[in-house]
Amino acid sequence: MEPAVQLVNPRSLPAERTRSAPAPSLYPSAARPGRAGFAETHAHHGEVVQGIFYSADGVPEHGLVTLPCSLFRTRARFRPLRSGPLTVEPGDRSRARTAARLTLDALGRTGWGGSIRIESTVPLQWGCGSSTTDVLTVIRAVADAFDVTLEPAWIARISVASETASDSLMYGPDRAVLFAQRRGSMLLDLGGPLPRVRVLGFNTENDRGVETLALPPIPYSSWEMEAFRAILGLLRRAVDQQDPALLGRVATASTLINQRHRPKRFLPELLGVYREAGALGIQVAHSGTVAGLLFEPGADAPGRIAGARERLARLGLHHCWEFNNDLSTQPEMVP
């Protein structure tokens, strides 16, 4: 059994502060009224790789590398109150409310309440991080109300304490990390962003999804664990050399292993689509229903993507979208 996430004494809480503004106090004066805090978090599009890896001390750990996606986003506003209840809208976002409570406690505001308002375009149960974006955005909004920016490592620990498992969105698109999603810790900093690719995304179940947080950890076999060693080595080289073709090989290899445990509909046909269309590979939400074909950006990318769209339509997958994983341009949603 994995140990519970422990939050340490809030007075030892580290905080990152901007250089352009005066350093704020971690504990604002009690005479100072609380102001509204705001935050926004982009979603993800499943994973480049998800499996089991070895930590620095040789212990096997479940881990993942998230594929950033700006197509869907979550915004939150937190209006603090010195006393009173802590409420959230919509009312079913209980994990976000828990995250707000833990963040207030970590900031030394155990007696405070407030109101949270969440607005999200992240699809539910697709594997795009709907729960994680709620939680992360609320944590940041609560901290913003007190002029504090928390370190990603702290956000990760609060996130996992709030929702059992979390993605690595708190590290942002410029920092690819291998992340232990059920412990809330970074297993490996890959040393830079993922190589830039253009993604043609779709839902393998059309508009249906799955309850991702209800899925148990996958019991990978010993040979799969060894395969992930090689896959991680390729990923490290892909990041170091900014090689999108290697990234495509990594994503496809992880997708094939995942297919043994949580099969995606049409995967044999989708493998044919990516090869015929000249894509670099295929990635999936390992605990969800979305998938994406990875293309090298360039002048010939639109033609390759158009060919892939036609092939996907023949499988009944008409609803597609495009985005860059570095979030550099406005994504395109195609009905």
C-alpha atoms as a printed R data frame, in Angstrom:
    type eleno elety resid chain resno       x      y       z
1   ATOM     1    CA   MET     A     1   0.000  0.000   0.000
2   ATOM     2    CA   GLU     A     2   1.319  3.435  -0.886
3   ATOM     3    CA   PRO     A     3   1.856  5.839   2.006
4   ATOM     4    CA   ALA     A     4  -0.549  8.727   2.350
5   ATOM     5    CA   VAL     A     5   0.593 12.126   1.166
6   ATOM     6    CA   GLN     A     6   1.713 14.182   4.149
7   ATOM     7    CA   LEU     A     7   1.619 17.967   4.193
8   ATOM     8    CA   VAL     A     8   4.286 19.417   6.447
9   ATOM     9    CA   ASN     A     9   4.018 22.340   8.799
10  ATOM    10    CA   PRO     A    10   2.767 25.249   6.663
11  ATOM    11    CA   ARG     A    11   5.383 27.570   8.171
12  ATOM    12    CA   SER     A    12   8.048 25.622   6.270
13  ATOM    13    CA   LEU     A    13   6.175 26.075   2.993
14  ATOM    14    CA   PRO     A    14   8.454 27.308   0.190
15  ATOM    15    CA   ALA     A    15   7.096 29.942  -2.163
16  ATOM    16    CA   GLU     A    16   8.344 31.218  -5.499
17  ATOM    17    CA   ARG     A    17   8.041 34.973  -5.934
18  ATOM    18    CA   THR     A    18   8.298 37.143  -8.991
19  ATOM    19    CA   ARG     A    19  11.321 39.417  -9.330
20  ATOM    20    CA   SER     A    20   9.288 42.341 -10.615
21  ATOM    21    CA   ALA     A    21   7.171 42.741  -7.490
22  ATOM    22    CA   PRO     A    22   8.156 43.250  -3.847
23  ATOM    23    CA   ALA     A    23   8.416 39.983  -1.961
24  ATOM    24    CA   PRO     A    24   5.018 39.412  -0.320
25  ATOM    25    CA   SER     A    25   4.621 37.958   3.127
26  ATOM    26    CA   LEU     A    26   3.612 34.310   3.190
27  ATOM    27    CA   TYR     A    27   1.287 35.235   6.053
28  ATOM    28    CA   PRO     A    28  -0.441 38.528   5.156
29  ATOM    29    CA   SER     A    29  -1.398 40.820   7.999
30  ATOM    30    CA   ALA     A    30  -4.615 39.817   9.760
31  ATOM    31    CA   ALA     A    31  -5.826 43.394   9.265
32  ATOM    32    CA   ARG     A    32  -5.536 43.073   5.518
33  ATOM    33    CA   PRO     A    33  -8.760 42.116   3.734
34  ATOM    34    CA   GLY     A    34  -8.564 39.140   1.397
35  ATOM    35    CA   ARG     A    35  -8.863 39.901  -2.308
36  ATOM    36    CA   ALA     A    36 -10.155 37.626  -5.048
37  ATOM    37    CA   GLY     A    37  -7.625 35.257  -6.550
38  ATOM    38    CA   PHE     A    38  -7.680 34.071 -10.150
39  ATOM    39    CA   ALA     A    39  -5.943 31.291 -12.079
40  ATOM    40    CA   GLU     A    40  -6.116 29.405 -15.362
41  ATOM    41    CA   THR     A    41  -4.713 25.997 -16.336
42  ATOM    42    CA   HIS     A    42  -4.496 24.353 -19.754
43  ATOM    43    CA   ALA     A    43  -5.498 20.720 -20.136
44  ATOM    44    CA   HIS     A    44  -3.498 17.788 -21.494
45  ATOM    45    CA   HIS     A    45  -4.165 15.200 -24.195
46  ATOM    46    CA   GLY     A    46  -3.294 12.005 -22.402
47  ATOM    47    CA   GLU     A    47   0.301 10.898 -22.237
48  ATOM    48    CA   VAL     A    48   3.392 10.472 -24.362
49  ATOM    49    CA   VAL     A    49   4.329  7.562 -22.135
50  ATOM    50    CA   GLN     A    50   2.855  5.938 -19.051
51  ATOM    51    CA   GLY     A    51   4.197  2.866 -17.309
52  ATOM    52    CA   ILE     A    52   6.370  1.740 -14.465
53  ATOM    53    CA   PHE     A    53   9.870  3.067 -13.928
54  ATOM    54    CA   TYR     A    54  12.604  2.910 -11.327
55  ATOM    55    CA   SER     A    55  13.143  5.758  -8.894
56  ATOM    56    CA   ALA     A    56  16.605  7.052  -8.003
57  ATOM    57    CA   ASP     A    57  16.838  4.486  -5.193
58  ATOM    58    CA   GLY     A    58  15.761  1.597  -7.451
59  ATOM    59    CA   VAL     A    59  12.125  1.325  -6.330
60  ATOM    60    CA   PRO     A    60   9.554  0.607  -9.098
61  ATOM    61    CA   GLU     A    61   7.128  3.527  -9.459
62  ATOM    62    CA   HIS     A    62   4.152  4.144 -11.729
63  ATOM    63    CA   GLY     A    63   4.895  7.248 -13.759
64  ATOM    64    CA   LEU     A    64   3.873  9.255 -16.807
65  ATOM    65    CA   VAL     A    65   4.883 12.060 -19.139
66  ATOM    66    CA   THR     A    66   1.958 14.311 -20.033
67  ATOM    67    CA   LEU     A    67   1.234 15.750 -23.500
68  ATOM    68    CA   PRO     A    68   0.231 19.432 -23.034
69  ATOM    69    CA   CYS     A    69  -2.833 20.720 -24.892
70  ATOM    70    CA   SER     A    70  -4.199 24.278 -24.826
71  ATOM    71    CA   LEU     A    71  -7.395 23.346 -26.636
72  ATOM    72    CA   PHE     A    72  -9.257 22.949 -23.327
73  ATOM    73    CA   ARG     A    73  -8.803 25.116 -20.232
74  ATOM    74    CA   THR     A    74 -10.089 25.643 -16.709
75  ATOM    75    CA   ARG     A    75 -10.445 29.022 -14.961
76  ATOM    76    CA   ALA     A    76 -11.150 29.603 -11.290
77  ATOM    77    CA   ARG     A    77 -11.895 32.530  -8.998
78  ATOM    78    CA   PHE     A    78 -11.502 32.309  -5.241
79  ATOM    79    CA   ARG     A    79 -12.961 35.006  -2.987
80  ATOM    80    CA   PRO     A    80 -11.645 34.466   0.561
81  ATOM    81    CA   LEU     A    81 -13.591 35.046   3.780
82  ATOM    82    CA   ARG     A    82 -12.029 35.339   7.220
83  ATOM    83    CA   SER     A    83 -14.602 32.948   8.611
84  ATOM    84    CA   GLY     A    84 -17.531 30.997   7.314
85  ATOM    85    CA   PRO     A    85 -18.072 28.118   4.922
86  ATOM    86    CA   LEU     A    86 -15.953 27.110   1.954
87  ATOM    87    CA   THR     A    87 -18.198 26.694  -1.081
88  ATOM    88    CA   VAL     A    88 -17.625 25.695  -4.699
89  ATOM    89    CA   GLU     A    89 -19.607 26.181  -7.903
90  ATOM    90    CA   PRO     A    90 -20.493 23.909  -9.624
91  ATOM    91    CA   GLY     A    91 -21.395 22.045  -6.465
92  ATOM    92    CA   ASP     A    92 -20.147 18.649  -7.668
93  ATOM    93    CA   ARG     A    93 -16.473 19.726  -7.715
94  ATOM    94    CA   SER     A    94 -15.712 18.205  -4.314
95  ATOM    95    CA   ARG     A    95 -12.060 17.473  -5.150
96  ATOM    96    CA   ALA     A    96 -11.505 21.136  -5.964
97  ATOM    97    CA   ARG     A    97 -13.073 22.117  -2.645
98  ATOM    98    CA   THR     A    98 -10.724 19.712  -0.848
99  ATOM    99    CA   ALA     A    99  -7.790 21.266  -2.701
100 ATOM   100    CA   ALA     A   100  -8.855 24.740  -1.589
101 ATOM   101    CA   ARG     A   101  -9.104 23.617   2.022
102 ATOM   102    CA   LEU     A   102  -5.656 21.990   1.958
103 ATOM   103    CA   THR     A   103  -4.154 25.072   0.311
104 ATOM   104    CA   LEU     A   104  -5.649 27.416   2.903
105 ATOM   105    CA   ASP     A   105  -4.285 25.176   5.650
106 ATOM   106    CA   ALA     A   106  -0.846 25.092   4.021
107 ATOM   107    CA   LEU     A   107  -0.861 28.898   3.847
108 ATOM   108    CA   GLY     A   108  -1.689 29.156   7.545
109 ATOM   109    CA   ARG     A   109  -5.332 30.156   6.934
110 ATOM   110    CA   THR     A   110  -7.032 27.259   8.685
111 ATOM   111    CA   GLY     A   111  -9.892 29.436   9.941
112 ATOM   112    CA   TRP     A   112 -10.678 30.940   6.562
113 ATOM   113    CA   GLY     A   113 -13.446 30.010   4.139
114 ATOM   114    CA   GLY     A   114 -14.534 31.521   0.870
115 ATOM   115    CA   SER     A   115 -16.284 30.957  -2.416
116 ATOM   116    CA   ILE     A   116 -14.847 29.183  -5.450
117 ATOM   117    CA   ARG     A   117 -16.190 29.565  -8.972
118 ATOM   118    CA   ILE     A   118 -14.906 27.166 -11.662
119 ATOM   119    CA   GLU     A   119 -15.402 27.484 -15.412
120 ATOM   120    CA   SER     A   120 -14.032 24.666 -17.551
121 ATOM   121    CA   THR     A   121 -14.090 23.518 -21.167
122 ATOM   122    CA   VAL     A   122 -12.203 20.286 -20.402
123 ATOM   123    CA   PRO     A   123 -14.291 17.253 -21.429
124 ATOM   124    CA   LEU     A   124 -15.200 14.934 -18.577
125 ATOM   125    CA   GLN     A   125 -13.865 11.358 -18.545
126 ATOM   126    CA   TRP     A   126 -11.879 11.642 -21.787
127 ATOM   127    CA   GLY     A   127  -8.466 11.518 -20.113
128 ATOM   128    CA   CYS     A   128  -7.704 15.222 -20.682
129 ATOM   129    CA   GLY     A   129  -7.288 16.115 -17.019
130 ATOM   130    CA   SER     A   130 -10.708 17.519 -16.126
131 ATOM   131    CA   SER     A   131 -10.252 16.749 -12.426
132 ATOM   132    CA   THR     A   132  -6.587 17.751 -12.329
133 ATOM   133    CA   THR     A   133  -7.195 21.095 -14.037
134 ATOM   134    CA   ASP     A   134  -9.987 21.854 -11.541
135 ATOM   135    CA   VAL     A   135  -7.715 21.060  -8.615
136 ATOM   136    CA   LEU     A   136  -4.595 22.830  -9.933
137 ATOM   137    CA   THR     A   137  -6.497 25.951 -10.899
138 ATOM   138    CA   VAL     A   138  -8.186 26.223  -7.519
139 ATOM   139    CA   ILE     A   139  -4.874 25.735  -5.688
140 ATOM   140    CA   ARG     A   140  -3.335 28.546  -7.717
141 ATOM   141    CA   ALA     A   141  -6.365 30.802  -7.297
142 ATOM   142    CA   VAL     A   142  -6.317 30.381  -3.514
143 ATOM   143    CA   ALA     A   143  -2.596 31.122  -3.414
144 ATOM   144    CA   ASP     A   144  -3.080 34.127  -5.708
145 ATOM   145    CA   ALA     A   145  -5.596 35.594  -3.262
146 ATOM   146    CA   PHE     A   146  -2.727 35.881  -0.769
147 ATOM   147    CA   ASP     A   147  -0.032 36.984  -3.267
148 ATOM   148    CA   VAL     A   148   1.758 33.621  -3.111
149 ATOM   149    CA   THR     A   149   2.963 31.461  -6.007
150 ATOM   150    CA   LEU     A   150   3.569 27.904  -4.855
151 ATOM   151    CA   GLU     A   151   6.361 25.747  -6.183
152 ATOM   152    CA   PRO     A   152   5.243 22.943  -8.534
153 ATOM   153    CA   ALA     A   153   6.388 20.297  -6.056
154 ATOM   154    CA   TRP     A   154   4.016 21.692  -3.421
155 ATOM   155    CA   ILE     A   155   1.135 21.940  -5.862
156 ATOM   156    CA   ALA     A   156   1.739 18.317  -6.843
157 ATOM   157    CA   ARG     A   157   1.530 17.101  -3.248
158 ATOM   158    CA   ILE     A   158  -1.676 19.018  -2.561
159 ATOM   159    CA   SER     A   159  -3.162 17.785  -5.842
160 ATOM   160    CA   VAL     A   160  -2.578 14.104  -5.074
161 ATOM   161    CA   ALA     A   161  -3.877 14.582  -1.536
162 ATOM   162    CA   SER     A   162  -7.045 16.027  -3.113
163 ATOM   163    CA   GLU     A   163  -7.729 13.537  -5.899
164 ATOM   164    CA   THR     A   164  -5.683 10.318  -5.375
165 ATOM   165    CA   ALA     A   165  -3.795 10.697  -8.659
166 ATOM   166    CA   SER     A   166  -2.708 13.745 -10.652
167 ATOM   167    CA   ASP     A   167  -1.069 14.671 -13.924
168 ATOM   168    CA   SER     A   168   2.064 16.807 -14.148
169 ATOM   169    CA   LEU     A   169   0.447 19.999 -15.495
170 ATOM   170    CA   MET     A   170   1.798 22.013 -12.574
171 ATOM   171    CA   TYR     A   171   5.257 21.914 -14.227
172 ATOM   172    CA   GLY     A   172   4.048 23.623 -17.409
173 ATOM   173    CA   PRO     A   173   4.771 22.892 -21.091
174 ATOM   174    CA   ASP     A   174   8.363 24.156 -20.953
175 ATOM   175    CA   ARG     A   175   9.451 21.449 -18.518
176 ATOM   176    CA   ALA     A   176   8.817 17.808 -19.425
177 ATOM   177    CA   VAL     A   177   9.035 15.555 -16.380
178 ATOM   178    CA   LEU     A   178   8.508 11.903 -15.556
179 ATOM   179    CA   PHE     A   179   5.909 12.175 -12.826
180 ATOM   180    CA   ALA     A   180   4.719  9.652 -10.211
181 ATOM   181    CA   GLN     A   181   1.010 10.374 -10.529
182 ATOM   182    CA   ARG     A   182  -0.092  8.577  -7.352
183 ATOM   183    CA   ARG     A   183   2.664  9.962  -5.130
184 ATOM   184    CA   GLY     A   184   2.773 13.492  -6.456
185 ATOM   185    CA   SER     A   185   6.518 13.544  -6.998
186 ATOM   186    CA   MET     A   186   8.858 14.045  -9.924
187 ATOM   187    CA   LEU     A   187  10.845 10.933 -10.814
188 ATOM   188    CA   LEU     A   188  12.991 12.596 -13.479
189 ATOM   189    CA   ASP     A   189  13.402 16.061 -14.954
190 ATOM   190    CA   LEU     A   190  13.910 15.473 -18.669
191 ATOM   191    CA   GLY     A   191  15.836 18.711 -18.993
192 ATOM   192    CA   GLY     A   192  13.617 20.665 -21.359
193 ATOM   193    CA   PRO     A   193  10.327 20.674 -23.248
194 ATOM   194    CA   LEU     A   194   9.064 17.834 -25.389
195 ATOM   195    CA   PRO     A   195   9.995 18.120 -29.078
196 ATOM   196    CA   ARG     A   196   7.441 20.210 -30.927
197 ATOM   197    CA   VAL     A   197   4.803 18.207 -32.807
198 ATOM   198    CA   ARG     A   198   1.455 18.900 -34.430
199 ATOM   199    CA   VAL     A   199  -1.281 16.667 -33.031
200 ATOM   200    CA   LEU     A   200  -4.441 15.499 -34.765
201 ATOM   201    CA   GLY     A   201  -6.661 14.476 -31.860
202 ATOM   202    CA   PHE     A   202  -9.867 12.476 -31.653
203 ATOM   203    CA   ASN     A   203 -11.914 10.442 -29.188
204 ATOM   204    CA   THR     A   204 -11.734  6.715 -29.910
205 ATOM   205    CA   GLU     A   205 -15.206  6.343 -28.371
206 ATOM   206    CA   ASN     A   206 -16.608  9.438 -30.106
207 ATOM   207    CA   ASP     A   207 -18.203 11.448 -27.242
208 ATOM   208    CA   ARG     A   208 -18.134  8.745 -24.569
209 ATOM   209    CA   GLY     A   209 -15.581  8.469 -21.777
210 ATOM   210    CA   VAL     A   210 -14.547  6.489 -18.706
211 ATOM   211    CA   GLU     A   211 -14.228  7.257 -14.996
212 ATOM   212    CA   THR     A   212 -10.456  7.633 -15.057
213 ATOM   213    CA   LEU     A   213  -9.879  8.024 -11.305
214 ATOM   214    CA   ALA     A   214 -11.743  4.762 -10.657
215 ATOM   215    CA   LEU     A   215  -9.240  2.769 -12.714
216 ATOM   216    CA   PRO     A   216  -6.672  0.839 -10.639
217 ATOM   217    CA   PRO     A   217  -2.933  0.943 -11.415
218 ATOM   218    CA   ILE     A   218  -1.948 -1.402 -14.244
219 ATOM   219    CA   PRO     A   219  -0.056 -4.545 -13.092
220 ATOM   220    CA   TYR     A   220   2.757 -4.399 -15.646
221 ATOM   221    CA   SER     A   221   4.741 -7.569 -16.267
222 ATOM   222    CA   SER     A   222   8.489 -7.862 -15.673
223 ATOM   223    CA   TRP     A   223   9.260 -7.698 -19.397
224 ATOM   224    CA   GLU     A   224   7.098 -4.592 -19.756
225 ATOM   225    CA   MET     A   225   9.017 -2.969 -16.918
226 ATOM   226    CA   GLU     A   226  12.253 -3.662 -18.783
227 ATOM   227    CA   ALA     A   227  10.731 -2.309 -22.003
228 ATOM   228    CA   PHE     A   228   9.966  0.956 -20.238
229 ATOM   229    CA   ARG     A   229  13.682  1.323 -19.439
230 ATOM   230    CA   ALA     A   230  14.443  1.439 -23.156
231 ATOM   231    CA   ILE     A   231  11.449  3.668 -23.876
232 ATOM   232    CA   LEU     A   232  12.581  6.161 -21.247
233 ATOM   233    CA   GLY     A   233  16.066  6.157 -22.752
234 ATOM   234    CA   LEU     A   234  14.606  7.023 -26.154
235 ATOM   235    CA   LEU     A   235  12.489  9.768 -24.610
236 ATOM   236    CA   ARG     A   236  15.493 11.330 -22.892
237 ATOM   237    CA   ARG     A   237  17.331 11.376 -26.213
238 ATOM   238    CA   ALA     A   238  14.260 12.811 -27.975
239 ATOM   239    CA   VAL     A   239  14.137 15.716 -25.504
240 ATOM   240    CA   ASP     A   240  17.898 16.250 -25.533
241 ATOM   241    CA   GLN     A   241  18.042 16.341 -29.343
242 ATOM   242    CA   GLN     A   242  14.547 17.853 -29.779
243 ATOM   243    CA   ASP     A   243  13.780 14.995 -32.168
244 ATOM   244    CA   PRO     A   244  10.043 14.700 -32.978
245 ATOM   245    CA   ALA     A   245  10.526 11.380 -34.812
246 ATOM   246    CA   LEU     A   246  11.934  9.781 -31.652
247 ATOM   247    CA   LEU     A   247   9.017 11.219 -29.689
248 ATOM   248    CA   GLY     A   248   6.643  9.489 -32.097
249 ATOM   249    CA   ARG     A   249   8.419  6.149 -31.564
250 ATOM   250    CA   VAL     A   250   8.183  6.555 -27.798
251 ATOM   251    CA   ALA     A   251   4.467  7.387 -27.882
252 ATOM   252    CA   THR     A   252   3.681  4.458 -30.180
253 ATOM   253    CA   ALA     A   253   5.638  1.986 -28.043
254 ATOM   254    CA   SER     A   254   3.809  3.091 -24.890
255 ATOM   255    CA   THR     A   255   0.479  2.911 -26.725
256 ATOM   256    CA   LEU     A   256   1.148 -0.694 -27.774
257 ATOM   257    CA   ILE     A   257   1.972 -1.760 -24.213
258 ATOM   258    CA   ASN     A   258  -1.116 -0.001 -22.904
259 ATOM   259    CA   GLN     A   259  -3.244 -1.864 -25.469
260 ATOM   260    CA   ARG     A   260  -2.555 -5.122 -23.613
261 ATOM   261    CA   HIS     A   261  -4.211 -3.716 -20.481
262 ATOM   262    CA   ARG     A   262  -6.703 -1.027 -21.538
263 ATOM   263    CA   PRO     A   263  -7.397 -1.585 -25.223
264 ATOM   264    CA   LYS     A   264  -8.402  1.281 -27.464
265 ATOM   265    CA   ARG     A   265 -11.021  0.711 -30.122
266 ATOM   266    CA   PHE     A   266  -9.695  0.586 -33.704
267 ATOM   267    CA   LEU     A   267  -6.030  0.551 -32.640
268 ATOM   268    CA   PRO     A   268  -4.907 -1.884 -35.397
269 ATOM   269    CA   GLU     A   269  -6.623  0.325 -37.959
270 ATOM   270    CA   LEU     A   270  -5.210  3.474 -36.345
271 ATOM   271    CA   LEU     A   271  -1.693  2.090 -36.634
272 ATOM   272    CA   GLY     A   272  -2.345  1.710 -40.343
273 ATOM   273    CA   VAL     A   273  -3.674  5.265 -40.547
274 ATOM   274    CA   TYR     A   274  -0.555  6.797 -38.994
275 ATOM   275    CA   ARG     A   275   1.762  4.884 -41.296
276 ATOM   276    CA   GLU     A   276  -0.249  5.644 -44.458
277 ATOM   277    CA   ALA     A   277  -0.590  9.331 -43.552
278 ATOM   278    CA   GLY     A   278   3.118  9.754 -42.797
279 ATOM   279    CA   ALA     A   279   2.619 10.533 -39.121
280 ATOM   280    CA   LEU     A   280   5.421 10.125 -36.601
281 ATOM   281    CA   GLY     A   281   3.388  7.954 -34.254
282 ATOM   282    CA   ILE     A   282   0.278  7.643 -32.140
283 ATOM   283    CA   GLN     A   283  -0.332  8.604 -28.513
284 ATOM   284    CA   VAL     A   284  -3.250  7.854 -26.217
285 ATOM   285    CA   ALA     A   285  -4.732  8.779 -22.890
286 ATOM   286    CA   HIS     A   286  -3.674  5.662 -21.017
287 ATOM   287    CA   SER     A   287  -6.579  6.133 -18.598
288 ATOM   288    CA   GLY     A   288  -9.028  7.732 -21.001
289 ATOM   289    CA   THR     A   289 -10.475  7.628 -24.493
290 ATOM   290    CA   VAL     A   290  -8.647 10.323 -26.507
291 ATOM   291    CA   ALA     A   291  -5.825  9.598 -28.914
292 ATOM   292    CA   GLY     A   292  -3.666 11.634 -31.231
293 ATOM   293    CA   LEU     A   293  -1.606 11.227 -34.370
294 ATOM   294    CA   LEU     A   294   1.726 13.062 -34.108
295 ATOM   295    CA   PHE     A   295   3.065 14.967 -37.103
296 ATOM   296    CA   GLU     A   296   6.294 16.860 -37.659
297 ATOM   297    CA   PRO     A   297   5.482 20.557 -38.117
298 ATOM   298    CA   GLY     A   298   6.333 21.904 -41.548
299 ATOM   299    CA   ALA     A   299   5.050 22.799 -44.956
300 ATOM   300    CA   ASP     A   300   3.842 19.281 -45.714
301 ATOM   301    CA   ALA     A   301   2.043 18.779 -42.380
302 ATOM   302    CA   PRO     A   302  -1.367 20.114 -43.569
303 ATOM   303    CA   GLY     A   303  -1.469 17.632 -46.451
304 ATOM   304    CA   ARG     A   304  -0.517 14.702 -44.240
305 ATOM   305    CA   ILE     A   305  -3.106 15.711 -41.643
306 ATOM   306    CA   ALA     A   306  -5.793 16.075 -44.300
307 ATOM   307    CA   GLY     A   307  -5.060 12.533 -45.472
308 ATOM   308    CA   ALA     A   308  -5.291 11.265 -41.905
309 ATOM   309    CA   ARG     A   309  -8.650 12.991 -41.440
310 ATOM   310    CA   GLU     A   310 -10.044 11.167 -44.461
311 ATOM   311    CA   ARG     A   311  -8.848  7.825 -43.146
312 ATOM   312    CA   LEU     A   312 -10.244  8.493 -39.677
313 ATOM   313    CA   ALA     A   313 -13.603  9.407 -41.178
314 ATOM   314    CA   ARG     A   314 -13.755  5.985 -42.810
315 ATOM   315    CA   LEU     A   315 -13.558  4.512 -39.304
316 ATOM   316    CA   GLY     A   316 -16.448  6.698 -38.166
317 ATOM   317    CA   LEU     A   317 -14.173  9.136 -36.314
318 ATOM   318    CA   HIS     A   318 -15.368 12.450 -37.763
319 ATOM   319    CA   HIS     A   319 -14.794 14.752 -34.769
320 ATOM   320    CA   CYS     A   320 -11.129 15.827 -34.813
321 ATOM   321    CA   TRP     A   321  -9.029 18.724 -33.575
322 ATOM   322    CA   GLU     A   322  -5.497 20.046 -34.033
323 ATOM   323    CA   PHE     A   323  -3.008 21.636 -31.683
324 ATOM   324    CA   ASN     A   324   0.714 22.090 -31.078
325 ATOM   325    CA   ASN     A   325   2.059 20.489 -27.924
326 ATOM   326    CA   ASP     A   326   4.152 23.584 -27.129
327 ATOM   327    CA   LEU     A   327   0.935 25.677 -27.012
328 ATOM   328    CA   SER     A   328   2.518 28.125 -29.458
329 ATOM   329    CA   THR     A   329  -0.480 28.786 -31.697
330 ATOM   330    CA   GLN     A   330  -4.236 28.960 -31.394
331 ATOM   331    CA   PRO     A   331  -5.565 25.380 -31.644
332 ATOM   332    CA   GLU     A   332  -8.184 24.418 -34.169
333 ATOM   333    CA   MET     A   333 -11.385 22.511 -33.341
334 ATOM   334    CA   VAL     A   334 -13.101 20.853 -36.284
335 ATOM   335    CA   PRO     A   335 -16.739 19.745 -35.897
